[in-house]
Amino acid sequence: MDVDLIFKIAAIGIIVAVLNLVLTKAGREDQAMMTTLAGLVVVLMMVVTQISDLFTAVKELFGL
């Protein structure tokens, strides 16, 4: 696993947390929730691609 992936996920988390805080303080809870969900979807897509690469490497390793 690449260290850059961890830094990207951490950066997304910090940005989403700040946006959530700002939007909540502004009284826009709906948009704050949508921002949080969008950040979660982005991170999940990043993790899913890494898991897919892992399964591909395991299949190649065992010749499946």
MMTF fields as JSON, N, C-alpha, C and O atoms, coordinates in Angstrom:
{
  "mmtfVersion": "1.0.0",
  "mmtfProducer": "UNKNOWN",
  "numBonds": 255,
  "numAtoms": 256,
  "numGroups": 64,
  "numChains": 1,
  "numModels": 1,
  "chainsPerModel": [1],
  "groupsPerChain": [64],
  "chainIdList": ["A"],
  "bondAtomList": [4, 2, 8, 6, 12, 10, 16, 14, 20, 18, 24, 22, 28, 26, 32, 30, 36, 34, 40, 38, 44, 42, 48, 46, 52, 50, 56, 54, 60, 58, 64, 62, 68, 66, 72, 70, 76, 74, 80, 78, 84, 82, 88, 86, 92, 90, 96, 94, 100, 98, 104, 102, 108, 106, 112, 110, 116, 114, 120, 118, 124, 122, 128, 126, 132, 130, 136, 134, 140, 138, 144, 142, 148, 146, 152, 150, 156, 154, 160, 158, 164, 162, 168, 166, 172, 170, 176, 174, 180, 178, 184, 182, 188, 186, 192, 190, 196, 194, 200, 198, 204, 202, 208, 206, 212, 210, 216, 214, 220, 218, 224, 222, 228, 226, 232, 230, 236, 234, 240, 238, 244, 242, 248, 246, 252, 250],
  "bondOrderList": [1, 1, 1, 1, 1, 1, 1, 1, 1, 1, 1, 1, 1, 1, 1, 1, 1, 1, 1, 1, 1, 1, 1, 1, 1, 1, 1, 1, 1, 1, 1, 1, 1, 1, 1, 1, 1, 1, 1, 1, 1, 1, 1, 1, 1, 1, 1, 1, 1, 1, 1, 1, 1, 1, 1, 1, 1, 1, 1, 1, 1, 1, 1],
  "groupList": [{"groupName": "MET", "atomNameList": ["N", "CA", "C", "O"], "elementList": ["N", "C", "C", "O"], "formalChargeList": [0, 0, 0, 0], "bondAtomList": [1, 0, 2, 1, 3, 2], "bondOrderList": [1, 1, 2], "singleLetterCode": "M", "chemCompType": "L-PEPTIDE LINKING"}, {"groupName": "ASP", "atomNameList": ["N", "CA", "C", "O"], "elementList": ["N", "C", "C", "O"], "formalChargeList": [0, 0, 0, 0], "bondAtomList": [1, 0, 2, 1, 3, 2], "bondOrderList": [1, 1, 2], "singleLetterCode": "D", "chemCompType": "L-PEPTIDE LINKING"}, {"groupName": "VAL", "atomNameList": ["N", "CA", "C", "O"], "elementList": ["N", "C", "C", "O"], "formalChargeList": [0, 0, 0, 0], "bondAtomList": [1, 0, 2, 1, 3, 2], "bondOrderList": [1, 1, 2], "singleLetterCode": "V", "chemCompType": "L-PEPTIDE LINKING"}, {"groupName": "LEU", "atomNameList": ["N", "CA", "C", "O"], "elementList": ["N", "C", "C", "O"], "formalChargeList": [0, 0, 0, 0], "bondAtomList": [1, 0, 2, 1, 3, 2], "bondOrderList": [1, 1, 2], "singleLetterCode": "L", "chemCompType": "L-PEPTIDE LINKING"}, {"groupName": "ILE", "atomNameList": ["N", "CA", "C", "O"], "elementList": ["N", "C", "C", "O"], "formalChargeList": [0, 0, 0, 0], "bondAtomList": [1, 0, 2, 1, 3, 2], "bondOrderList": [1, 1, 2], "singleLetterCode": "I", "chemCompType": "L-PEPTIDE LINKING"}, {"groupName": "PHE", "atomNameList": ["N", "CA", "C", "O"], "elementList": ["N", "C", "C", "O"], "formalChargeList": [0, 0, 0, 0], "bondAtomList": [1, 0, 2, 1, 3, 2], "bondOrderList": [1, 1, 2], "singleLetterCode": "F", "chemCompType": "L-PEPTIDE LINKING"}, {"groupName": "LYS", "atomNameList": ["N", "CA", "C", "O"], "elementList": ["N", "C", "C", "O"], "formalChargeList": [0, 0, 0, 0], "bondAtomList": [1, 0, 2, 1, 3, 2], "bondOrderList": [1, 1, 2], "singleLetterCode": "K", "chemCompType": "L-PEPTIDE LINKING"}, {"groupName": "ALA", "atomNameList": ["N", "CA", "C", "O"], "elementList": ["N", "C", "C", "O"], "formalChargeList": [0, 0, 0, 0], "bondAtomList": [1, 0, 2, 1, 3, 2], "bondOrderList": [1, 1, 2], "singleLetterCode": "A", "chemCompType": "L-PEPTIDE LINKING"}, {"groupName": "GLY", "atomNameList": ["N", "CA", "C", "O"], "elementList": ["N", "C", "C", "O"], "formalChargeList": [0, 0, 0, 0], "bondAtomList": [1, 0, 2, 1, 3, 2], "bondOrderList": [1, 1, 2], "singleLetterCode": "G", "chemCompType": "PEPTIDE LINKING"}, {"groupName": "ASN", "atomNameList": ["N", "CA", "C", "O"], "elementList": ["N", "C", "C", "O"], "formalChargeList": [0, 0, 0, 0], "bondAtomList": [1, 0, 2, 1, 3, 2], "bondOrderList": [1, 1, 2], "singleLetterCode": "N", "chemCompType": "L-PEPTIDE LINKING"}, {"groupName": "THR", "atomNameList": ["N", "CA", "C", "O"], "elementList": ["N", "C", "C", "O"], "formalChargeList": [0, 0, 0, 0], "bondAtomList": [1, 0, 2, 1, 3, 2], "bondOrderList": [1, 1, 2], "singleLetterCode": "T", "chemCompType": "L-PEPTIDE LINKING"}, {"groupName": "ARG", "atomNameList": ["N", "CA", "C", "O"], "elementList": ["N", "C", "C", "O"], "formalChargeList": [0, 0, 0, 0], "bondAtomList": [1, 0, 2, 1, 3, 2], "bondOrderList": [1, 1, 2], "singleLetterCode": "R", "chemCompType": "L-PEPTIDE LINKING"}, {"groupName": "GLU", "atomNameList": ["N", "CA", "C", "O"], "elementList": ["N", "C", "C", "O"], "formalChargeList": [0, 0, 0, 0], "bondAtomList": [1, 0, 2, 1, 3, 2], "bondOrderList": [1, 1, 2], "singleLetterCode": "E", "chemCompType": "L-PEPTIDE LINKING"}, {"groupName": "GLN", "atomNameList": ["N", "CA", "C", "O"], "elementList": ["N", "C", "C", "O"], "formalChargeList": [0, 0, 0, 0], "bondAtomList": [1, 0, 2, 1, 3, 2], "bondOrderList": [1, 1, 2], "singleLetterCode": "Q", "chemCompType": "L-PEPTIDE LINKING"}, {"groupName": "SER", "atomNameList": ["N", "CA", "C", "O"], "elementList": ["N", "C", "C", "O"], "formalChargeList": [0, 0, 0, 0], "bondAtomList": [1, 0, 2, 1, 3, 2], "bondOrderList": [1, 1, 2], "singleLetterCode": "S", "chemCompType": "L-PEPTIDE LINKING"}],
  "groupTypeList": [0, 1, 2, 1, 3, 4, 5, 6, 4, 7, 7, 4, 8, 4, 4, 2, 7, 2, 3, 9, 3, 2, 3, 10, 6, 7, 8, 11, 12, 1, 13, 7, 0, 0, 10, 10, 3, 7, 8, 3, 2, 2, 2, 3, 0, 0, 2, 2, 10, 13, 4, 14, 1, 3, 5, 10, 7, 2, 6, 12, 3, 5, 8, 3],
  "groupIdList": [1, 2, 3, 4, 5, 6, 7, 8, 9, 10, 11, 12, 13, 14, 15, 16, 17, 18, 19, 20, 21, 22, 23, 24, 25, 26, 27, 28, 29, 30, 31, 32, 33, 34, 35, 36, 37, 38, 39, 40, 41, 42, 43, 44, 45, 46, 47, 48, 49, 50, 51, 52, 53, 54, 55, 56, 57, 58, 59, 60, 61, 62, 63, 64],
  "secStructList": [7, 7, 2, 2, 2, 2, 2, 2, 2, 2, 2, 2, 2, 2, 2, 2, 2, 2, 2, 2, 2, 2, 2, 2, 2, 6, 6, 7, 2, 2, 2, 2, 2, 2, 2, 2, 2, 2, 2, 2, 2, 2, 2, 2, 2, 2, 2, 2, 2, 2, 2, 2, 2, 2, 2, 2, 2, 2, 2, 2, 2, 2, 6, 7],
  "xCoordList": [0.852, 0.0, 0.888, 1.912, 0.478, 1.255, 0.91, -0.248, 1.919, 1.709, 0.914, 0.211, 1.03, 0.285, -1.221, -1.959, -1.667, -3.1, -3.57, -4.653, -2.77, -3.138, -3.211, -4.122, -2.249, -2.257, -3.451, -4.034, -3.817, -4.976, -6.252, -7.095, -6.395, -7.591, -7.649, -8.717, -6.498, -6.461, -6.814, -7.537, -6.309, -6.608, -8.09, -8.698, -8.664, -10.104, -10.895, -11.872, -10.478, -11.157, -11.099, -12.095, -9.944, -9.804, -10.653, -11.33, -10.616, -11.406, -12.898, -13.632, -13.342, -14.768, -15.172, -16.266, -14.296, -14.618, -14.749, -15.659, -13.848, -13.915, -15.175, -15.879, -15.45, -16.658, -17.915, -18.856, -17.928, -19.074, -19.266, -20.39, -18.188, -18.275, -18.77, -19.629, -18.234, -18.643, -20.105, -20.855, -20.504, -21.897, -22.869, -23.975, -22.47, -23.345, -23.514, -24.614, -22.419, -22.504, -23.337, -23.948, -23.359, -24.142, -25.613, -26.422, -25.959, -27.349, -27.75, -28.941, -26.795, -27.091, -26.741, -25.806, -27.498, -27.23, -27.4, -26.703, -28.339, -28.571, -27.319, -26.88, -26.759, -25.563, -24.358, -23.478, -24.315, -23.225, -23.279, -22.245, -24.462, -24.611, -24.25, -23.598, -24.667, -24.334, -22.828, -22.269, -22.179, -20.723, -20.035, -19.079, -20.515, -19.948, -20.145, -19.227, -21.329, -21.591, -20.742, -20.263, -20.557, -19.722, -18.276, -17.624, -17.776, -16.419, -16.282, -15.269, -17.291, -17.274, -17.268, -16.551, -18.058, -18.109, -16.761, -16.302, -16.131, -14.833, -13.793, -13.031, -13.766, -12.795, -13.102, -12.179, -14.354, -14.703, -14.304, -13.858, -14.452, -14.038, -12.525, -12.041, -11.781, -10.328, -9.937, -9.036, -10.612, -10.299, -10.714, -10.007, -11.85, -12.315, -11.343, -11.098, -10.789, -9.812, -8.555, -7.962, -8.147, -6.979, -7.266, -6.398, -8.467, -8.832, -8.907, -8.516, -9.405, -9.444, -8.033, -7.786, -7.114, -5.717, -5.133, -4.357, -5.495, -5.022, -5.516, -4.74, -6.8, -7.337, -6.707, -6.467, -6.441, -5.771, -4.371, -3.947, -3.657, -2.3, -2.329, -1.454, -3.311, -3.42, -3.757, -3.216, -4.657, -4.994, -3.78, -3.572, -2.99, -1.786, -0.748, -0.04, -0.669, 0.311, 0.019, 0.935, -1.23, -1.599, -2.017, -2.352, -1.997, -2.334, -3.779, -4.079, -4.67, -6.099, -6.757, -7.96],
  "yCoordList": [-1.185, 0.0, 1.235, 1.29, 2.201, 3.409, 4.406, 4.526, 5.116, 6.098, 7.288, 7.955, 7.553, 8.665, 8.477, 9.445, 7.233, 6.959, 7.372, 7.938, 7.094, 7.466, 8.984, 9.513, 9.686, 11.148, 11.732, 12.722, 11.131, 11.601, 11.426, 12.322, 10.265, 10.017, 10.976, 11.481, 11.225, 12.165, 13.582, 14.298, 13.981, 15.323, 15.468, 16.492, 14.457, 14.497, 14.579, 15.323, 13.819, 13.855, 15.219, 15.682, 15.868, 17.198, 18.219, 19.042, 18.165, 19.111, 18.924, 19.901, 17.681, 17.411, 17.854, 18.384, 17.64, 18.05, 19.571, 20.075, 20.296, 21.759, 22.256, 23.131, 21.695, 22.096, 21.778, 22.571, 20.624, 20.245, 21.235, 21.645, 21.607, 22.559, 23.919, 24.524, 24.404, 25.711, 25.702, 26.627, 24.656, 24.591, 24.415, 24.956, 23.673, 23.497, 24.811, 25.147, 25.548, 26.846, 27.85, 28.75, 27.691, 28.597, 28.192, 28.874, 27.089, 26.66, 25.837, 25.689, 25.303, 24.495, 23.032, 22.48, 22.434, 21.062, 20.07, 19.057, 20.374, 19.477, 19.392, 18.303, 20.54, 20.551, 19.979, 19.378, 20.164, 19.587, 18.061, 17.406, 17.508, 16.057, 15.544, 14.508, 16.26, 15.849, 15.926, 15.08, 16.923, 17.031, 15.857, 15.297, 15.488, 14.348, 13.06, 12.246, 12.878, 11.681, 11.651, 10.591, 12.804, 12.865, 12.513, 11.794, 13.01, 12.663, 11.182, 10.57, 10.606, 9.177, 8.355, 7.359, 8.766, 8.049, 8.13, 7.14, 9.294, 9.458, 8.539, 7.869, 8.511, 7.665, 6.192, 5.402, 5.811, 4.414, 3.994, 2.864, 4.874, 4.552, 4.362, 3.483, 5.176, 5.021, 3.684, 3.006, 3.31, 2.05, 0.855, -0.152, 0.963, -0.137, -0.408, -1.564, 0.642, 0.423, -0.256, -1.087, 0.084, -0.562, -2.034, -2.886, -2.336, -3.726, -4.516, -5.682, -3.889, -4.549, -4.871, -5.96, -3.936, -4.195, -5.33, -6.136, -5.4, -6.476, -7.832, -8.785, -7.922, -9.184, -9.581, -10.763, -8.612, -8.897, -9.443, -10.389, -8.852, -9.327, -10.733, -11.543, -11.039, -12.374, -13.405, -14.511, -13.028, -13.942, -14.237, -15.376, -13.214, -13.403, -14.247, -15.052, -14.056, -14.774, -16.268, -17.079, -16.633, -18.028, -18.604, -19.784, -17.781, -18.241, -18.647, -19.62, -17.914, -18.218, -17.519, -17.673],
  "zCoordList": [0.0, 0.0, 0.0, 0.681, -0.765, -0.914, 0.187, 0.588, 0.669, 1.732, 1.209, 1.968, -0.093, -0.681, -0.529, -0.35, -0.601, -0.434, 0.962, 1.111, 1.967, 3.338, 3.468, 4.106, 2.862, 2.926, 2.172, 2.612, 1.045, 0.286, 1.096, 1.138, 1.741, 2.547, 3.73, 4.074, 4.352, 5.476, 5.02, 5.714, 3.864, 3.349, 3.042, 3.354, 2.438, 2.152, 3.443, 3.533, 4.437, 5.729, 6.387, 6.943, 6.329, 6.927, 6.175, 6.791, 4.849, 4.056, 4.305, 4.456, 4.349, 4.584, 5.988, 6.181, 6.965, 8.338, 8.437, 9.095, 7.789, 7.83, 7.107, 7.61, 5.935, 5.209, 6.014, 6.046, 6.658, 7.474, 8.624, 8.914, 9.264, 10.376, 9.904, 10.545, 8.787, 8.271, 7.848, 8.158, 7.14, 6.684, 7.847, 7.817, 8.856, 10.021, 10.777, 11.213, 10.927, 11.617, 10.823, 11.399, 9.497, 8.653, 8.597, 7.969, 9.25, 9.266, 8.062, 7.787, 7.348, 6.159, 6.436, 5.857, 7.319, 7.727, 6.573, 6.507, 5.661, 4.52, 3.646, 3.277, 3.326, 2.492, 3.226, 2.609, 4.547, 5.328, 5.271, 5.148, 5.357, 5.28, 3.888, 3.756, 2.861, 1.491, 1.245, 0.547, 1.81, 1.679, 2.358, 1.821, 3.527, 4.239, 3.445, 3.339, 2.894, 2.089, 0.823, 0.42, 0.201, -0.999, -0.671, -1.429, 0.445, 0.87, 1.153, 0.812, 1.772, 2.063, 0.779, 0.682, -0.202, -1.477, -2.194, -2.763, -2.169, -2.824, -2.176, -2.873, -0.851, -0.144, -0.394, -0.592, -0.391, -0.653, -2.058, -2.258, -3.027, -4.392, -4.46, -5.172, -3.727, -3.698, -3.083, -3.577, -2.009, -1.328, -2.192, -2.24, -2.869, -3.708, -4.844, -5.187, -5.43, -6.498, -5.966, -6.655, -4.761, -4.168, -3.86, -4.053, -3.386, -3.109, -4.411, -4.453, -5.467, -6.766, -7.246, -7.764, -7.078, -7.45, -6.619, -7.132, -5.353, -4.482, -4.979, -5.06, -5.312, -5.807, -7.135, -7.38, -7.983, -9.248, -9.008, -9.672, -8.066, -7.758, -7.17, -7.479, -6.335, -5.74, -6.824, -6.83, -7.737, -8.833, -9.717, -10.133, -9.997, -10.798, -10.054, -10.659, -8.762, -7.948, -7.944, -8.078, -7.794, -7.733, -9.091, -9.19, -10.119, -11.46, -11.63, -12.322, -11.01, -11.102, -12.265, -12.478]
}
